[in-house]
Amino acid sequence: MKCFIKLIRKHFMNLTKFSYSSILILIAVVFISCKKNDIQLRFVVISDIHAGAYRSHENLPRTLKCLLQKEPLPDAVFVVGDLTNNGWPQEYDELLETFSDSSIVPKDVAVYFMTGNHEFRDIIRNSETYPDMTVCDSTFGHDVRIESVTPIERYKEKIRQPLNQYIEIKGYPFITISMTDGDNLHGTMPDQEVRNNLYNDEALKFLSEKMQDASQNYPEKPIFLFSHLGSSCTCFGTFPQDGGGQNQFSSILDNYPQTVFFNGHSHFPIGDPRTIHQAKYTSINSGSAAFPSGEIYYIPNPLIPQNRYPEVTEGLIVNILSDGNVEVERWDTFRDEEIFPRWHLKPPFNSSQFLYAERDGLPGPFFKDDAQVTCFIQGNNLIIRFPKAIDNEVVNHYTIDFLNEDGDIFYSGDKFSDFYLNSQMPGVYAIQIPIGKKAFFKLPICNKIKIQVTAVDSYSNKSKPITSEPVAIPSVFLRESL
């Protein structure tokens, strides 16, 4: 009953107009989704733990408790790479201490790991040349001695699992593929040559053979695949400008539309509808259990770049139902809030049943009729306030245009909507813009300016803009900004 009430409340929060018939349909759908005995198999997917990084000792236990304390208990957890921040022994120890705590991960839950690029940080690779290297790491508060082992040797020693695995759980196939190189990815925008050498021939051969085995042994079922990097230009976070994605899997996976491919790396928020992509197969970004990536990656022109939010951690719960449908739950694990709607993958698992292919996000976002932009001078700052807009999925960002007295735009920037804060997302945005000597743009020689705000969704659909009344800029600020 608690599940039923919670889901009803969540869905109603997203509705602006509804009829009695739509309410009855919604209640029926939610009631069916809450029937626990419909779930035949259940597993968790998390990525980018970065053990040893800031707050990892808090974020990982919180994330696992959020996902594993939901009923029914999941059968397995898949950790899609970047287990550690540097691949250091102490970081693996922190990771394994959490996963071995039965109060966090019940002993009946199987856990499967794989490598990401952070397991190949340069400091370990360099230790092969400098075996006596000692480095100072502020995370642990003391010097850390790096032993002369390769990243893969360290992974195998600590994790004690094969790099690549083929697993069968309750009559469904699962494949995990580990990166075999990764240091060239770190801190750069890798070119295609680098992207095509992150998984060795052994890993690709394993993937090809096991995909064929799974398709023959389970011809009517999905094949669940996990790896740190996704295929280029599929789900959110795998495009070249995102710094993630590679092309080594495409020639294999294009032949298997029943593939459901979970990946990580980008730290892009899973509340974005582009997190799921369907074309030749299904790709899903699993977010990050550590922190989101900087907003510069997913808005065009940040007005005032923000720091990363440590209060954003995410993960997935995947349900296989008795009718063969696959249901994907997205969770804000910091707030213990589900991100709606759930995604549904339907049999037969081929392109004829893809619900998330070729989406355009329409209808676009809009402001309520009484929405207003207000702006005023406070000290050495221009304060801009406006209410959040409404979208059928999420508003990605707001474009803030600065207009002179003739109505021409003399400066423009974007404000991220903070949709990944979910229930704590602002209802009203307040932006503080420095003017005068600390201004980051020149004010025009005019007495008054206006501020125009346009909401933009994840597919670049735009709302009708709302515009402020003219605001006078004191002449002293005009002189200082020249």
N, C-alpha and C positions, 0 to 999 in steps of 0.2 A: 504493500500500500504506500509506503514512503517513496518507493521508486516511482509509482504511478503519479502521486501528487507532485513530486519534484519535476518530472518530465512535462506534465501539464503546465506547471508554472513557467518552465523554461520556454515552451513553445508559445504560450500566450504573450510572453514578453516581446516576442519578435513579430507579433501580429499587429497591424494597424487597423484593418477592417476585416470583419468576419461575420458570417451568418450563423443561424442556429444549426443549419445542416453541416456547415464546415466544422462547427464545434463537435457535433456528434461523430463526424468522420475522424477528427483528430483524436477524440477520446478513445475510439475503437482502435486506431493505429497504435497509440501509446500504450493502451492496455495489453495489446498483443505483444508489443516489444518488451514488456516487463515480465512476461512469462518465462521464468528461469528454466523450466524444464524443456523449453524449445532449444536450448543451447546444447549442442552435441560436443563441441570442441571450442576451447577459448584460449587465446594466447596474447601476450603482451609484446609490444615492440617499442624499444627506446633506443636512443642514439646519442652520441656525443656527450658522454658523461664527464670526460676530462678530469679524472681523479687526480688530485694534487693541485688543481686550479682553485681559484677563489670560490669559497663556499661549497666546494664539492662534497665535503664531509657532512653538509647539511642537506644539499639539494638531492643527492642520490637516495638517501634513506627516505626522505619525504616523497620523492617520486615513486619509489617502489611501494611504499605503504599505501599511497593513493590508489595505485593500479591493482595491487594484489589483495587489498582488503575489500574489493567489490565482490559481490556474489554473482554467480558461483566462482569458486577459486579457479584461476587460470591453470591450464595444464603446463604451460611453458612460457619462458621469457627469452626473447631474442634481442641481443645487444649489438646494434649495427655499427660498431667501430668507434674510434676515438675513445677507447676505454680509459686512457690516461692522457695527461697533458703533454708529457715528454717521453713516455716509455720507460721511466725510471723504476727501479725495483720498489722503492718506497711507495710509489703511486699505485703499482699493482697490488701491493700489500693493503693499502687503504681500500681499493676496490674489492678485493677478495674478503676482507674483514666484514664489509657490509653484506655481501652476497652470502656469506657463511652464517650470518646471524638469522637463526630460525624465527625470531620474532619479527623479522622484516621479510625474509623470503622463506616460506614454509618448505620443509624438506621434501614434500611431495611435488614441488614445482621444479621442473627441469630448466636449466639455464644454458643457453648457447651463445658463445662469444665469437667475434671475428675482428680482425684488425682494421684500423683506419689509418689515415696519414699521420696522426699524432703519435702513433707507435713508432714512427720512423724519424723522429726529430733529429736534427743534425748532431746534437751533442752526443748521442749514442753512436751514430755512424762515425763521428770523429774519434771516438774512444778506441776504435780499432787501430788508429794510427798513434794515439796518445793513451796507452792503457793505464797510465798513472794519473790521469786527469781527475782533478777534484774541482767541483764547482760550488758556488754558494747559491742556495735556493731559499728565498724568503718564505716560501710556502711551508717548509718544514722547520725553518728557524735555525738551520745549521748547515754546515758543508755536507754535500752529498758526493760520495765517491762513486764514480761510474766505472763499472767493470768492463773488460774488453770482450764483450759478446755482441753479436749482431742483434738487431731488433727482433727478427723472427726467432732466434734462439731464446731471447729473453721472454717473448710471448709464450713459446711452447713450454719453457721451464715453469713459468708462473701459472698459466691458464690450464695447462695439461689437457688441451683439446686439439684435434687436428685443425689445420688451417681451413680446410674446406670439408663440409659435412653434408651427408645425405641422410635425412631422418624421416621416419614414418611415425606419425602420431594419430592413433584412432582412425586409421584408414586414409590419411591424407599425407601427401609428400611435401617435404620441406628441404630446401637447399640453402646452405650458407657458403659464401665465397669471400675469402680474405684478400686484402691488398697485399702485394709482395714488394711494393716500393711505394714511397710516399714523401720522402724528404723534399723532393723537388716541387711538391705541391705547396709547401708551407711558405706563406708570406709572399707569394708571387701570383700572377695571373698566368697559369701555365699554358704553353702553346700546345698545338695538337700532337706534336711528337712526344711531349711529356705525357699527355693524357693517354696515349696509346701504349704506354709502357708501365702502367701501374699495376697490372695483373699479369703474372708470367704465363708461359705456355701451359704449365701444369694446371694452373687454376682454370684457364679457358678450356682445356681438354676435359677437366673434371666437370665443368658446367655443361659442356656440350653432351657428354655421355649421360650425365644424370638427368638432364632435361629430357633426353630421349627415353631413358628408363621410366621416368615418372609419367610421361605421356602414354607410354605403352601399358604400364601397370595400373594407371588411374585415368583412363581415357575420358571419363565424364566429370572429372574433378579439377579444381584449380590447382596450380603448382605454385607454392609460396616460396619466393626467392628473397634472400637478404644479402645486401652488400653495402659497404660504406658509400661508395659512389654510385649514383644512378646513371642511366643512359642519357647522353646529351640531348637537350631540347625536349624533355618529356615533362616531368612535374616541376613545380615551383622550386627553384634553387639549382637546376641542372643546366641552365643556359650559360653560354660562354661568359657573358657579363657578370654572372653570379659567382664565377670562380669554381664551379662544381660541374660534375658530369663528365662522362668519357664515352668513347665510341666502341670499345672493345667487345661489348656484349651484344650490340645490335644485330650482327649477322647471325647470332645464335637465337636470340629471343624473338626476332621478327617472325620466326616460324611457329611460335607457340602463343597464340592469343589467350590461352588459359593462364598465362603467367600473371601473378600478382607480385610485383617487385617493390619491396620496401627498401628505402635508402635513407641516408642522413647527410652529414658533412656540411650542409649549407647553414644550419641553425635557423632556417627561415621558419616563421611562425605557421603552425598548422591550421590556424583559423582562416587563412587565406584559401578561397575555393580552388585555386590552382594547385593546391597541395596534392590533389588527385588528378591524374591525367590518363586518358584512354585513347589510344589510336590503334596500333598493332597489338598492344597488350596493355595491362594496367600498371601504372607506376604511382607510388605513394611516398611522399616525404614524411619522415617520422619525427621531425622537429629536433629539439635538443633538451636533454635532461640537465643542462648546465646553465645556458643563457642564450638569448636570441642574438642573431647577427646584427650589426649596426644598420640603422635605417637607410643609410646611404645606398644599400644594395637594392632596396625595394621601393624607394620613392625617387622621382627623377632629379629634383633639385632642392635639397633640404634648406629651409629658410634659416633655421638655427639647429645645426646637428646636435643630437642628444647623445648622452652616454648610454651604454648598454644597460638594460634593466636586469638586475640580478633577480628580480621578483617575477621572472617568466621562465617556467620550466614546463615541459610538455611530454606527452607520450600517447600511445595508442593501445586500445584493447580491441581485438578482433574476435568476433563470434561466428562460428559456423552453425547454422540453425538446422533443425530437423528436416526442413524442406529443401536443403541444399544451398540456400542463400547464404552469402557472406555479408556480415554487418560490421562496419568499422566505426568504433567510438573514438572520438578525439577528446583528450583530457588536458585541461589546465591543471597540472599537478601541484602547482604552488598554492592555488586557491581551492583545490579539490572541486573543480567545476567542470562539467561536461560541456563541450563546444558543439552546438547543434548547427545543422542537422546531422544525423548519422548518414553514412554512405552505404549503399547497398550494391552488391555485385551479384548478378543473377545467372543461374544456369539456363541454357548451355553457355559455358564460359568462352564465348567468342564475340566478335565485334557486333553481331546482330543484337546483343543484349547490353551493349555499352550505354550507360546512362549519362556518362560524363565526357562524351566526345564532342568536339567542335562547339563548345559553349561560347556565348558572347556576353553573358552577364546581364542581358536586358530583362526587364526594364532597368534603367540606370537609377542612380541615387537622386534624392530630392530633399529639400528642406520643407518643414511645415510652413503653412501659409503665414504664420505670425513670426517667423524667424527673422531676427535682425542682427546686423553687425554693429557693434558700438566700439568706438575708439576715442582715446583721450590721452593727454600728456600728463605724465606723472614723473616728476623729477627730470631725469635725463633719458626717459624712456617713453616710447609710444606704446600704449597698451591696447591690444586688439582682443575683443571678446565676441564669440559667436557660438550658437548651439550646434550640437552634432546633427548631422543629416541622417536620413534613413535610406537603407538599401535592402534589396531582397536577399543579399548575402552579407558582404561587409563593405563599408566605406574604407578605402585604402588610405587616402590622404586628402588634404585640402590644398588647393592652389590659392595663394594669397597674392592678389594683384594690387599694386599701389598706383593710383591714378592721379594725374595732375588736374588742373582746373579745366583743361580742354577734354578731359576724359581719356587721355592717352596713358597707356601703361608705361611707367618709367622704371619700375622694378617689380620682380615677381619671384616667389619662392614657394616651397611646399612644406606643409606641416603634416607629419605622420599622424594617423587617427588614433594610434595606440590601441587598436582593436584587440591586440593580444593581452590586454589587461582585463578583458571580459567584463565581469560585474563591476570592476573598478575603473573601467574606461570613463573618461570625463563625459558628463552630460553637456557641459559648457566648456569651451576651450578659452584659455587666456594666454595670449602670447605677448611677451615683453621684447620690444625691439629697441635697441640702443639708438639714440640720435645724437647729433652734435659731433664732438671729437671722436667718440667711440663708435660712430655709425659705420656699418659695413657697406653702405651705398650712399651715393650723393643725393641729397634732396633737391628737387627742382626749385628754381627761383619763382615761387608762387606763394600766395597767401594761404591757400587751403589745399588739402589733398583728401581723397576718398580711398576707402579700402573695399575691395571686392573679393568675395570668397566663393569658390566653386568646389563642390564635393566631387571626388573622382573615385570610382570603384576599381577593383583589381583588373578589370578588362579595359580600363581607360574611358569608360562611359562617364559623362559629366552631367552634373545637375545644372539647372538654371542658377546663375550666380545671385547672391544677395549682396547688397552694397550699403555701406555706411553713409550717414550724413557727412557733409564736409567737416573736416577738423582743421583748425588753424594751427600752423606751425610757427612758434615764436621766431622772430627774425634772428635772434642770437644763434639758434640751431642751424638756420640756413647758412649763416656765415661760417660756422664751425665745420659744416659738412663739406665745404668747398675745397 
